[in-house]
Amino acid sequence: MLAFAAAVSGSLMLSGPSAAQSASDDGTQASTSERGKVTTVTVTARRSEERLQDVPVSVTALDSQALIDRRVHSEYDLQVATPGLLAKQGMSSNYLNYSLRGQSVGAFSYSPPAVVTYFNDVAVGGLSATSFFDLESIQVLKGPQGTLFGRNTTGGAVLYAAKKPDEEFGGYLRAGYGNYDNKEFEAAINIPISDSVMVRASGRFQNRDGYQHNLVYDTYANSVDSQVGRLSVLIAPPDSGFENLFTIQIGHYGGTNGAQTLSNAYGADGTPTTYIDPVSGDVTPLDTTMAGVHGFDSEGAGMGSSNNPLINELFNGLDDYFEKRRSGDYGGFYDFYSNLFEGQYDHDADQIIITNITSYDINENLTIKNIFGYNELMSNDRLDIDGGPYEWISIALGPDPTPEINGKEYRDGYVFGHESISNELQLLGTYDKWSFLVGAFFSDETTYSYSPIAIAPDATGYPGYLGAYAADIKDKSYALYAHVTYDVNDKFSLAAGIRYTWEEVGITYSQNEPGHNYLLNGMMPTEAKMDDPSWLVSANYKVNDALMVYVTTRGSWRTGGFNGTSGINFPYGDFFKPEKTIDYEIGLKFAGNVGNSPARFNIAFYDQFVDDVQRTIYFVTPAGPAAVAGNVEKARVTGVEFDGVIFVTDWLEIGGQMAYTNARYRDPRALFGGVREFQFGPYSDTPELSGAAYVRLSTQLGNDNGELAFRAEVYAQDSWWYSNTGNSSAPLTEIPGYTLVNLRAEWNDIYGSNVNLALYGRNITKEEYYAGGNSNASTGGFNSIIPGQPRMYGFELSVRY
């Protein structure tokens, strides 16, 4: 809290995202003449192009210039640019989960996302950090969604829009180099084939060394090796009313996973061995398995505590490990000791996205639109879920290669895949004071998961490899929806929307075969059907040309499903219920002058009620350790979000944003397996406060020599919990708050050319902080956390043509 207050105090009245800046059409920096003023920001949150200030809902919009300024190249970068949005890292740096307004999912939960991501209006998913490049914008829609497009969600949506081909030949090249031997190259070219056909090709390459050092095997973790390409074709004959935009993006994401580090183990190094049960008040034993298995000389007198001689040369039991690490003589913040896979924690993911958007203007008031999408992202990872020198649970030691998963064999390790096909048909129209949208949506998704499980493979007398959890989960979604807006007059508007969604979810478990043992062998395919409405009602009033106020209320839900690692209802799948929510939001949006200075600011107050909250529960079943999704009875999330920007002079810009989120369980009992066995708290994955403030200074050089600019940004985040049972069975699972300082210096339009040079530094104060964690408190008695990025710096050189 103190770190947060110190970082943003005195700045929030002038805060806001860089979305107020304009961007050039070719994806590189805007010309200097376009900056230093509040420009019109166009968003598509209501499926038509509107001014951001006219949309009666909380939206953060970052255009291509803002993405460049803030170096938003991946999901985690987006968090710093959008306080209130948490990109939580779980099992590794590639296991990212968006949390927004307290809505999220846990690792291995099998719960659908509460915040759905869209690429060109198509819902996409999977497990891998991806690559952002050549985008028109990123829009973060906050709160329940469902009456306008795509899938219904309880937390929000993140929309990525790729740059469309246009009628002008041009493009850009951008190259950069930085510490950790970070090499980046990005390029785009736009080619008008004719006045009816336009093509745009773009791509991005990045290769960066890892910054986490495994001192057991002298290997490095948390590196990047990605290559992504995109091709878009736009067919739009003049005056025809017809437009078809086809886009294909293919990416390979390699490198190494960011490694967790062992944070604590109950019963070791003075950590607790019991907790007070919040329901009964009884003193209850904590799981101290890992500390018991790996105590002093647990392999026998003088034999150390591991069957790995490299570990025994360093440590003798967990108490010795924690004591030596604390001394500072056994590695620094980014050093770790891990013995799995001989220190090789490779990440290997491949993705293909295909979108096709066709629209036809039937007349000047009526348009029909079709959105087709295909997404496949398959990832294969070697990682260590405890991040220490000893093992209790390991996702390792399975057959190498694996059995076929979605038609392909993978190496030993965790395999996760997501494949979906969707189609959405919309009819959009206007009539007098009315505008409307009617739509039908269909998607067919398959989630593939394969987890080989070993128990204490480094300890004598334990079974080592047990078998694998493996299941395919299919989800078919059908929906009809309608949204209508009525302009009562030129100041007052009303809107309402309704959606009805039908879900068919089924799970199929892999069965034993020669050479392949499955922990849930004998489980039967299980299916469930669900249906429910989503809705929206809103009103907005334009006080004057600069100021609008609005109120809205929404209801939505996310589908239930089956736990892929739970056999508690053998021989049938274990079902968790849908999550349902209602929220109320009041907001104000301003775009005008403060004194003589152009400014924009937005503020939103909301109150959200959630029933049957989908949250992860970790436990040990007869089959083995499992992490599954259950339902917590009731929760409430109340918050305030603020963003703004003011151009004090033509050379001084000040802005930033802030989010306050008060998330708590109203009824913390959790339903699992038909029995209420857990009481949850605190509310996880939700910092109470987060915010950023920035200042940009610029000056025009004489004789048309370009612009010099300097941008400084401070981002701060409050502490948060990565376990939902931190008040009981998982103590010591809180992530401390932290503050980051980012700088950027630019020389734009060098000597009147189309060349720009930028120097950047991120986390320049070398703040040591954590980006997420994973609790195995009830499956082994240990917790792990993952370090955030160290100081990163380098340069970028770009040219427009």
C-alpha positions in Angstrom: 0.0 0.0 0.0 2.8 2.5 0.9 4.7 1.7 -2.3 1.6 2.2 -4.3 0.7 5.5 -2.6 4.2 6.9 -3.0 4.3 6.0 -6.7 1.0 7.6 -7.8 0.3 10.3 -5.2 -0.4 13.6 -6.8 -0.6 12.2 -10.3 -4.1 10.6 -10.5 -6.0 13.7 -11.2 -4.1 14.0 -14.5 -3.8 10.3 -15.3 -4.7 8.4 -18.5 -3.5 6.0 -21.1 -1.6 6.9 -24.2 -4.6 6.0 -26.3 -5.3 9.7 -26.6 -2.3 9.9 -29.0 -2.8 9.3 -32.7 -0.8 6.8 -34.6 0.5 6.7 -38.2 -1.2 4.4 -40.7 1.9 2.2 -41.1 2.3 1.0 -37.6 5.3 3.1 -36.5 5.5 6.3 -34.6 3.1 9.1 -35.4 4.5 12.1 -37.1 5.4 14.8 -34.6 2.7 17.1 -35.9 0.0 14.7 -34.8 1.0 14.6 -31.2 0.3 17.0 -28.4 -3.5 17.1 -28.7 -6.5 15.1 -27.6 -7.5 13.2 -30.7 -10.6 11.1 -31.3 -10.2 7.6 -30.1 -12.4 5.1 -32.0 -13.4 1.9 -30.4 -15.7 -1.0 -31.4 -16.8 -2.1 -28.0 -20.4 -2.1 -29.2 -19.6 -3.7 -32.6 -19.7 -0.4 -34.5 -17.1 2.4 -34.6 -17.8 5.0 -31.9 -15.8 7.6 -30.0 -14.4 6.2 -26.8 -16.1 9.0 -24.9 -19.6 8.0 -26.3 -19.5 4.4 -25.1 -21.5 3.9 -21.8 -19.1 1.3 -20.4 -15.6 1.1 -19.0 -13.1 0.6 -21.8 -9.3 1.0 -21.9 -8.2 1.6 -25.5 -4.6 1.5 -26.6 -3.9 2.5 -30.2 -0.8 1.5 -32.1 1.1 4.6 -30.9 0.4 3.7 -27.3 1.5 0.1 -27.8 4.9 1.4 -29.2 5.4 4.0 -26.4 4.8 1.3 -23.8 6.5 -1.6 -25.5 3.4 -3.7 -25.3 4.6 -6.9 -27.0 3.0 -9.6 -24.9 0.2 -10.2 -22.4 2.3 -9.3 -19.4 3.2 -6.0 -20.9 -0.5 -5.2 -21.2 -0.9 -5.4 -17.5 1.4 -2.4 -16.9 -0.5 -0.4 -19.5 -3.9 -1.3 -18.0 -4.0 -1.2 -14.2 -6.8 -3.3 -12.9 -5.9 -6.0 -15.5 -3.7 -8.6 -13.9 -1.7 -11.0 -16.2 -1.0 -13.6 -13.6 1.9 -16.0 -14.2 1.3 -19.4 -12.6 3.2 -22.5 -13.4 5.7 -20.6 -15.5 6.1 -17.3 -17.5 4.0 -18.9 -20.3 1.1 -19.9 -18.1 -0.7 -16.5 -18.2 -4.2 -15.8 -17.0 -6.0 -12.5 -17.2 -7.8 -11.4 -14.1 -10.1 -8.4 -14.4 -12.4 -7.0 -11.7 -11.7 -10.1 -9.6 -12.6 -12.6 -12.2 -10.0 -15.2 -13.2 -9.1 -18.9 -13.4 -6.5 -21.0 -11.6 -3.8 -23.3 -13.0 -5.1 -26.7 -14.0 -8.7 -25.7 -13.0 -10.4 -26.7 -16.4 -12.6 -23.7 -15.8 -13.3 -21.5 -18.9 -11.7 -18.1 -18.9 -13.5 -15.2 -17.2 -11.8 -12.8 -19.5 -11.9 -13.9 -23.1 -9.4 -12.7 -25.7 -10.3 -11.9 -29.2 -8.2 -11.5 -32.4 -10.1 -9.7 -35.1 -13.4 -10.4 -33.3 -12.7 -14.2 -33.0 -12.3 -15.7 -29.6 -8.9 -17.4 -29.2 -7.3 -19.3 -26.3 -4.4 -21.6 -25.2 -1.4 -21.6 -22.9 1.5 -19.6 -24.1 2.7 -16.0 -24.0 2.2 -14.7 -27.5 3.5 -11.8 -29.6 1.7 -8.4 -30.3 2.7 -6.6 -33.5 1.2 -4.5 -36.3 -2.0 -3.9 -34.4 -4.6 -1.2 -34.9 -5.5 -1.3 -31.2 -6.0 -3.3 -28.1 -9.3 -2.7 -26.2 -9.9 -3.9 -22.7 -13.7 -4.2 -22.0 -14.4 -4.4 -18.3 -17.3 -6.2 -16.7 -19.7 -8.9 -17.8 -20.1 -9.4 -21.6 -22.5 -11.2 -23.8 -25.1 -9.2 -25.6 -23.0 -7.8 -28.4 -20.6 -10.4 -29.8 -18.6 -13.6 -29.1 -18.9 -15.6 -25.9 -20.6 -14.6 -22.7 -18.1 -13.9 -19.9 -18.2 -12.7 -16.3 -15.0 -10.6 -16.2 -14.5 -8.9 -19.5 -12.9 -9.1 -22.9 -9.6 -8.1 -24.5 -9.8 -7.3 -28.2 -6.8 -7.3 -30.5 -7.3 -5.8 -33.9 -4.7 -6.4 -36.6 -4.0 -3.5 -39.0 -6.1 -3.8 -42.1 -4.8 -3.5 -45.6 -5.5 -0.1 -47.2 -5.2 1.7 -50.6 -1.7 3.2 -49.9 1.6 1.4 -50.6 3.8 1.6 -47.5 5.0 -0.1 -44.4 7.7 -0.1 -41.9 10.8 -1.8 -40.6 11.7 -1.9 -36.9 14.8 -3.5 -35.3 16.1 -3.4 -31.8 18.8 -4.8 -29.5 19.0 -4.9 -25.7 20.5 -6.6 -22.7 20.2 -10.3 -22.3 21.2 -10.4 -26.0 17.7 -9.4 -26.9 17.3 -9.2 -30.6 14.0 -8.0 -32.2 12.9 -7.4 -35.7 9.5 -6.4 -37.0 8.3 -5.5 -40.5 5.1 -4.8 -42.4 4.3 -4.0 -46.0 1.0 -2.8 -47.5 0.4 -3.5 -51.2 -2.7 -2.2 -53.0 -3.1 -4.8 -55.8 -6.0 -2.8 -57.3 -8.6 -0.4 -56.2 -10.6 -3.5 -55.0 -7.9 -5.8 -53.6 -5.3 -4.9 -50.9 -2.8 -7.0 -49.2 -0.8 -6.5 -46.0 2.0 -8.8 -44.7 3.8 -8.4 -41.4 5.9 -10.4 -39.0 7.9 -10.2 -35.8 11.0 -12.1 -34.6 12.4 -12.0 -31.0 15.3 -14.0 -29.5 16.4 -13.2 -25.9 18.5 -15.1 -23.4 17.1 -16.2 -20.1 17.7 -14.2 -17.0 17.1 -17.0 -14.4 20.2 -19.1 -13.7 19.8 -22.7 -12.6 22.8 -23.2 -10.4 22.5 -27.0 -10.4 23.1 -27.5 -14.1 24.3 -24.1 -15.1 21.3 -23.6 -17.4 19.1 -20.5 -17.9 15.4 -20.2 -17.8 12.9 -17.5 -19.0 14.2 -17.0 -22.5 12.3 -16.0 -25.7 12.6 -17.5 -29.2 9.5 -16.5 -31.2 8.7 -16.1 -34.9 5.2 -14.9 -36.0 3.9 -14.0 -39.5 0.6 -12.6 -40.7 -1.0 -12.1 -44.1 -4.2 -10.1 -44.6 -6.2 -9.8 -47.8 -9.0 -7.2 -48.2 -11.4 -7.3 -51.0 -13.6 -4.2 -51.2 -14.8 -3.1 -54.6 -15.5 0.6 -54.6 -19.2 1.6 -54.1 -20.2 -2.1 -53.9 -21.0 -2.2 -50.2 -19.1 -5.4 -50.0 -16.0 -6.1 -48.0 -14.2 -9.3 -47.2 -11.1 -9.4 -44.9 -9.2 -12.6 -44.7 -6.3 -13.0 -42.2 -4.0 -15.8 -41.3 -1.4 -15.7 -38.6 1.1 -18.5 -37.9 3.4 -18.4 -34.9 6.0 -20.5 -33.2 6.8 -19.6 -29.6 9.9 -21.3 -28.2 12.6 -20.5 -25.7 12.5 -21.6 -22.0 9.8 -21.3 -19.4 10.2 -18.9 -16.6 11.0 -21.0 -13.5 9.2 -20.9 -10.2 11.3 -20.8 -7.1 10.4 -22.7 -3.9 9.0 -20.1 -1.5 8.3 -22.2 1.6 7.5 -25.7 2.7 5.3 -26.2 5.8 7.2 -27.7 8.8 10.6 -26.6 7.3 12.6 -23.5 8.4 10.2 -22.5 11.1 7.0 -22.4 8.9 3.8 -23.5 10.6 2.5 -27.0 10.8 -1.1 -26.3 11.7 -3.9 -23.8 11.0 -7.1 -22.8 12.6 -10.1 -24.2 10.6 -12.3 -21.2 9.9 -15.5 -23.3 10.1 -14.9 -25.5 13.1 -12.3 -23.4 14.9 -10.2 -26.6 15.4 -6.4 -26.7 15.2 -5.9 -28.6 11.9 -2.6 -30.0 10.6 -1.1 -28.5 7.5 0.2 -30.8 4.8 3.9 -31.2 5.6 4.7 -34.0 3.2 7.5 -32.4 1.3 9.3 -31.4 4.5 8.9 -34.9 5.8 10.2 -36.6 2.7 13.2 -34.3 2.3 14.5 -33.8 5.9 18.1 -34.1 7.0 19.7 -37.4 5.8 16.3 -38.7 4.7 18.1 -41.1 2.4 19.9 -42.6 5.3 22.6 -41.7 7.7 25.3 -39.8 5.8 23.3 -40.2 2.6 21.8 -36.8 2.3 18.2 -36.1 1.4 18.1 -36.8 -2.4 19.2 -39.6 -4.7 20.8 -36.9 -6.9 24.4 -36.5 -5.9 24.6 -33.0 -7.3 21.9 -31.9 -4.8 23.5 -33.7 -1.9 26.8 -31.8 -2.6 24.8 -28.5 -2.0 22.2 -29.2 0.6 21.0 -31.7 3.2 17.3 -31.3 3.5 14.9 -28.4 3.2 15.9 -26.7 6.4 19.5 -26.5 5.1 18.3 -25.3 1.7 16.2 -22.4 3.1 18.9 -21.4 5.6 21.7 -21.3 2.9 19.5 -19.4 0.5 18.7 -16.9 3.1 22.4 -16.3 3.8 22.9 -14.9 0.3 25.8 -17.2 -0.4 23.8 -19.6 -2.5 22.5 -17.4 -5.3 20.6 -14.1 -5.8 17.0 -13.2 -6.6 17.1 -14.7 -10.2 19.1 -17.8 -9.3 17.4 -21.1 -8.5 18.2 -24.7 -7.9 16.1 -27.3 -9.7 16.9 -30.9 -10.7 14.2 -31.9 -13.2 15.1 -32.5 -16.9 18.7 -31.6 -16.1 17.7 -28.0 -16.0 16.2 -27.8 -19.5 12.8 -26.2 -19.2 12.0 -25.8 -22.8 8.8 -24.2 -24.1 7.5 -25.2 -27.5 4.2 -23.8 -28.8 2.6 -23.5 -32.2 -0.4 -21.4 -33.1 -2.5 -20.8 -36.2 -5.3 -18.3 -36.3 -7.6 -17.8 -39.3 -10.2 -15.1 -39.4 -12.6 -14.1 -42.2 -14.9 -11.1 -41.8 -17.4 -10.5 -44.6 -19.9 -7.6 -44.6 -22.4 -6.3 -47.1 -24.3 -3.0 -47.0 -27.8 -4.0 -48.0 -28.7 -0.3 -48.1 -27.5 2.8 -46.3 -29.3 1.7 -43.1 -28.8 -2.1 -43.0 -25.6 -4.3 -43.0 -25.1 -8.0 -42.8 -21.9 -9.3 -41.4 -20.3 -12.7 -40.9 -17.3 -13.5 -38.7 -15.6 -16.9 -39.2 -12.7 -18.0 -37.0 -10.3 -20.9 -36.4 -7.7 -21.1 -33.7 -5.3 -23.8 -32.7 -2.6 -23.4 -30.0 -0.7 -26.5 -28.9 2.0 -26.2 -26.2 4.5 -28.6 -24.8 6.4 -27.6 -21.6 9.1 -28.9 -19.3 8.9 -27.2 -16.0 9.3 -27.7 -12.3 6.2 -26.9 -10.2 8.1 -26.6 -6.9 11.2 -24.7 -8.1 13.5 -26.2 -5.6 16.2 -28.9 -5.4 13.8 -31.5 -4.1 10.7 -33.0 -5.5 7.3 -34.1 -4.2 5.0 -33.7 -7.2 6.6 -33.5 -10.7 5.0 -33.2 -14.1 7.7 -35.4 -15.6 9.0 -38.9 -16.3 6.3 -40.0 -18.6 6.8 -41.8 -21.9 9.0 -40.0 -24.3 7.5 -39.4 -26.8 4.0 -39.0 -25.5 1.0 -40.9 -27.0 -0.6 -39.0 -29.9 -2.4 -35.8 -28.8 -4.5 -34.1 -31.4 -2.7 -36.2 -34.0 0.9 -35.5 -32.9 3.5 -36.9 -30.5 5.3 -34.7 -28.0 8.3 -34.9 -25.7 8.0 -35.8 -22.0 6.3 -33.0 -20.1 3.1 -31.1 -19.9 1.0 -30.8 -23.0 -2.0 -28.4 -23.3 -3.9 -27.6 -26.4 -6.9 -25.5 -27.5 -8.6 -25.9 -30.9 -11.8 -24.0 -31.8 -13.9 -23.1 -34.8 -16.6 -20.5 -34.7 -19.0 -18.5 -36.8 -21.1 -15.5 -36.0 -23.7 -13.9 -38.2 -24.9 -10.3 -37.5 -27.5 -7.9 -38.8 -26.8 -4.3 -38.0 -29.1 -1.4 -38.8 -30.3 2.1 -38.0 -33.8 3.6 -38.4 -34.6 7.1 -37.3 -33.6 7.3 -33.7 -33.0 3.5 -33.4 -29.9 1.4 -34.0 -29.8 -2.3 -33.5 -27.8 -5.5 -33.8 -29.1 -9.0 -34.0 -26.8 -12.0 -34.0 -26.3 -15.7 -33.9 -23.1 -17.4 -32.6 -21.7 -20.9 -32.7 -18.4 -22.3 -31.5 -17.0 -25.8 -31.2 -13.9 -26.0 -28.9 -11.7 -28.9 -27.8 -9.2 -28.6 -25.0 -6.4 -31.2 -24.8 -4.5 -31.9 -21.7 -1.8 -34.4 -20.8 0.1 -34.3 -17.4 2.6 -37.1 -16.5 2.8 -37.3 -12.7 5.7 -38.5 -10.6 5.8 -38.6 -6.8 9.2 -37.9 -5.1 11.3 -39.3 -8.0 14.4 -38.1 -6.1 13.6 -40.0 -2.9 14.2 -43.7 -2.2 11.1 -45.8 -1.5 8.7 -43.6 -3.4 6.9 -44.7 -6.6 8.4 -42.2 -9.0 6.3 -42.1 -12.1 2.6 -42.9 -11.3 0.9 -42.3 -14.7 -0.7 -39.4 -16.6 -3.8 -37.4 -16.3 -5.2 -37.1 -19.9 -8.5 -35.9 -21.1 -10.2 -34.1 -24.0 -12.9 -31.6 -23.2 -15.4 -30.5 -25.9 -17.6 -27.5 -25.6 -20.2 -26.5 -28.1 -21.8 -23.1 -27.6 -24.9 -21.8 -29.4 -26.3 -18.3 -28.8 -28.9 -15.8 -30.1 -28.6 -12.2 -29.1 -30.0 -8.7 -29.8 -29.0 -5.2 -28.8 -30.9 -2.0 -29.4 -30.1 1.7 -28.8 -32.7 4.5 -28.8 -31.6 8.1 -28.9 -34.4 9.9 -27.0 -32.9 13.2 -28.1 -29.4 14.5 -29.0 -28.4 14.3 -25.3 -30.1 11.2 -23.9 -29.9 7.6 -25.1 -31.1 4.3 -23.8 -29.8 0.8 -24.7 -30.8 -2.8 -23.9 -29.5 -6.2 -24.9 -30.5 -9.8 -24.4 -28.6 -13.0 -25.2 -29.5 -16.7 -24.7 -26.7 -19.2 -24.7 -26.9 -23.0 -24.9 -23.8 -25.0 -23.9 -22.9 -28.7 -24.4 -19.9 -29.8 -22.5 -18.3 -33.2 -22.5 -15.2 -34.9 -21.3 -13.4 -38.1 -22.6 -10.6 -39.7 -20.6 -7.7 -41.5 -22.1 -7.7 -45.2 -21.3 -4.7 -47.5 -20.6 -2.9 -49.1 -23.6 0.5 -50.8 -23.9 3.2 -48.5 -22.7 0.8 -45.8 -21.4 -0.7 -45.8 -18.0 -3.5 -43.3 -17.2 -4.5 -42.3 -13.7 -8.2 -42.0 -14.5 -8.4 -45.3 -16.5 -11.9 -46.6 -16.5 -13.6 -43.2 -16.3 -16.6 -42.9 -18.7 -17.3 -40.1 -21.1 -19.6 -37.6 -19.4 -21.7 -34.8 -20.8 -23.8 -31.9 -19.5 -26.0 -29.3 -21.0 -26.6 -25.8 -19.7 -28.4 -22.7 -20.8 -29.1 -19.2 -19.4 -29.6 -15.6 -20.5 -27.2 -12.7 -20.4 -28.6 -9.1 -20.5 -27.7 -5.4 -20.4 -29.6 -2.2 -19.7 -27.9 1.2 -19.9 -28.6 4.9 -20.1 -26.3 7.8 -21.0 -26.7 11.6 -20.9 -24.5 14.2 -22.6 -24.4 17.1 -20.2 -22.6 19.1 -22.9 -20.3 18.5 -25.8 -17.4 17.6 -23.4 -19.2 15.6 -20.7 -21.2 12.4 -20.6 -22.6 10.4 -17.7 -24.0 6.9 -17.8 -25.4 4.0 -15.8 -25.5 0.4 -16.8 -26.4 -3.0 -15.3 -25.5 -6.3 -16.8 -26.0 -10.0 -16.1 -24.0 -12.8 -17.5 -22.5 -16.3 -16.8 -19.7 -18.6 -17.8 -20.3 -22.3 -18.5 -19.7 -25.1 -16.1 -17.6 -28.1 -17.0 -15.6 -31.1 -15.8 -12.4 -31.5 -13.8 -9.9 -33.3 -15.9 -7.9 -34.5 -12.9 -10.7 -35.6 -10.6 -12.0 -39.1 -10.2 -14.2 -38.4 -7.1 -17.4 -39.4 -8.9 -15.9 -42.5 -10.6 -16.7 -43.7 -13.2 -18.3 -40.4 -14.3 -16.7 -37.0 -14.7 -16.8 -34.5 -11.8 -19.0 -31.5 -12.8 -18.6 -27.9 -11.6 -21.5 -25.5 -12.0 -21.8 -22.4 -14.1 -20.7 -19.1 -12.6 -23.3 -16.3 -12.6 -23.0 -12.5 -12.1 -24.8 -9.2 -12.0 -23.1 -5.8 -11.9 -24.0 -2.2 -11.6 -21.8 0.6 -13.0 -22.0 4.4 -13.0 -19.5 6.4 -15.0 -18.4 9.7 -16.3 -16.5 10.6 -19.4 -15.0 14.0 -20.3 -13.1 15.2 -23.4 -12.6 18.9 -23.6 -10.5 21.7 -22.1 -9.3 22.1 -18.5 -8.5 25.8 -18.6 -6.6 26.2 -21.9 -5.3 22.6 -21.9 -7.0 19.8 -23.9 -7.8 16.8 -21.6 -9.6 13.5 -21.4 -10.6 11.5 -18.4 -13.0 8.7 -17.5 -14.1 7.3 -14.2 -16.3 4.3 -13.4 -17.8 3.0 -10.1 -19.0 -0.6 -10.1 -20.5 -3.2 -7.8 -20.5 -6.8 -9.0 -22.2 -9.8 -7.4 -21.0 -13.3 -8.3 -22.7 -16.7 -7.4 -21.0 -20.1 -7.7 -17.6 -18.6 -8.2 -15.4 -20.9 -10.2 -12.1 -21.3 -8.2 -9.3 -23.9 -8.1 -9.2 -26.5 -5.3 -6.1 -28.5 -4.7 -6.2 -31.9 -3.0 -4.9 -35.5 -3.1 -7.3 -38.1 -4.5 -6.8 -41.9 -4.6 -5.5 -41.5 -8.1 -2.9 -38.9 -7.2 -2.6 -35.1 -6.6 -5.1 -33.0 -8.4 -5.9 -29.4 -9.0 -9.6 -28.9 -10.0 -12.3 -26.3 -10.3 -15.1 -26.0 -7.8 -17.7 -23.4 -6.9 -17.5 -20.9 -4.0 -21.0 -19.9 -3.0 -21.0 -16.1 -3.2 -18.6 -13.2 -3.8 -18.8 -9.4 -4.3 -16.4 -7.1 -6.1 -16.6 -3.3 -5.7 -14.3 -0.9 -7.4 -13.3 2.4 -9.0 -11.4 2.8 -12.2 -9.9 6.1 -13.5 -7.9 7.1 -16.5 -7.0 10.4 -18.0 -4.6 12.6 -19.9 -4.0 16.3 -20.1 -1.8 18.2 -22.6 -0.6 21.0 -20.3 1.3 22.6 -23.2 2.3 21.6 -26.7 5.5 20.1 -25.1 4.1 18.6 -21.9 1.7 15.6 -21.6 0.7 14.1 -18.2 -1.4 11.0 -17.8 -2.0 7.7 -16.2 -4.7 5.5 -14.6 -5.8 3.9 -11.4 -7.9 0.9 -10.3 -9.2 0.1 -6.8 -10.7 -3.4 -6.5 -12.3 -4.6 -3.3 -13.0 -8.3 -3.9 -14.3 -10.6 -1.1 -16.4 -13.7 -0.5 -19.8 -13.1 0.9 -20.3 -16.8 1.5 -16.8 -18.5 1.4 -18.0 -22.1 1.4 -16.9 -24.1 -1.6 -18.9 -26.8 -3.2 -16.8 -29.8 -4.4 -18.0 -33.3 -5.3 -21.4 -32.5 -4.0 -20.2 -31.7 -0.5 -19.2 -28.4 1.0 -15.7 -29.2 2.3 -13.8 -25.9 1.9 -14.0 -22.4 3.2 -12.2 -20.0 0.9 -10.4 -16.7 1.7 -8.8 -14.4 0.9 -10.0 -13.5 -2.6 -7.1 -14.4 -4.9 -5.5 -12.8 -8.0 -6.8 -9.4 -7.2 -4.5 -6.5 -6.0 -6.6 -4.0 -4.2 -4.8 -1.0 -5.8 -2.8 -0.6 -9.0 -2.0 2.4 -11.0 0.4 4.2 -13.3 1.4 7.8 -13.9 3.5 9.2 -16.8 4.9 12.4 -18.1 6.0 13.0 -21.7 8.2 16.0 -22.7 8.9 16.9 -26.3 10.5 19.6 -28.3 10.8 20.3 -32.0 14.3 20.8 -33.3 14.9 23.6 -35.7 15.4 23.4 -39.4 13.1 20.4 -39.7 15.5 18.1 -37.8 12.7 16.2 -36.1 11.5 15.9 -32.5 13.2 15.0 -29.3 10.9 13.4 -26.6 11.3 11.8 -23.2 8.7 9.6 -21.5 8.8 8.5 -17.8 6.3 6.1 -16.3 5.8 4.8 -12.8 3.6 1.7 -12.3 2.7 0.4 -8.8 0.7 -2.6 -7.6 -0.6 -3.6 -4.2 0.0 -7.0 -2.6 -2.3 -9.9 -3.6 -2.8 -13.6 -2.8 -2.2 -16.4 -5.3 -4.1 -18.9 -3.2 -7.8 -18.8 -2.3 -7.1 -20.5 1.0 -4.4 -18.2 2.3 -6.4 -17.7 5.5 -6.4 -21.4 6.3 -4.7 -24.3 4.6 -2.3 -22.2 2.4 -0.7 -19.6 4.6 2.3 -17.6 3.3 0.9 -17.2 -0.2 0.9 -13.5 -0.6 2.7 -11.6 -3.4 4.2 -8.3 -2.0 3.4 -5.0 -3.7 6.0 -3.4 -6.0 6.8 -0.4 -8.1 8.3 -0.2 -11.6 9.9 2.7 -13.3 10.0 2.8 -17.1 11.8 5.3 -19.3 11.8 6.1 -23.1 13.8 8.7 -25.1 13.1 9.3 -28.8 14.4 11.2 -31.7 11.6 11.1 -34.2 11.7 12.1 -37.9 15.5 12.4 -37.8 16.7 15.2 -40.0 13.3 15.4 -41.6 13.4 11.7 -42.6 11.0 8.9 -41.8 13.5 7.4 -39.4 13.0 7.2 -35.6 15.4 6.1 -32.9 14.3 5.2 -29.4 16.2 4.2 -26.2 14.2 2.4 -23.5 14.6 1.1 -20.0 12.1 -0.9 -18.1 12.3 -1.5 -14.4 15.3 0.8 -14.3 15.5 0.7 -10.5 16.0 -3.1 -10.6 13.0 -3.8 -8.5 12.9 -7.4 -7.3 9.3 -8.5 -7.5 7.1 -11.5 -8.2 4.7 -11.9 -11.1 2.7 -14.8 -9.8 2.7 -18.0 -7.8 1.4 -21.5 -7.5 0.2 -23.1 -4.3 0.5 -26.9 -3.6 -0.3 -26.4 0.1 -2.8 -29.3 0.1 -1.0 -31.6 -2.2 2.4 -31.6 -0.7 2.8 -28.7 1.7 4.8 -26.3 -0.4 4.3 -23.0 -2.4 6.3 -21.5 -5.3 6.6 -18.0 -6.8 7.9 -16.7 -10.1 10.1 -13.6 -10.4 9.1 -10.7 -12.5 11.4 -9.2 -15.2 14.7 -7.6 -14.1 15.9 -4.4 -15.6 15.6 -4.4 -19.4 17.1 -1.8 -21.7 18.0 -1.3 -25.3 17.2 0.6 -28.5 14.8 0.5 -31.4 15.4 1.9 -34.9 12.4 2.2 -37.2 11.8 3.5 -40.7 8.5 4.2 -42.5 8.2 3.9 -46.2 
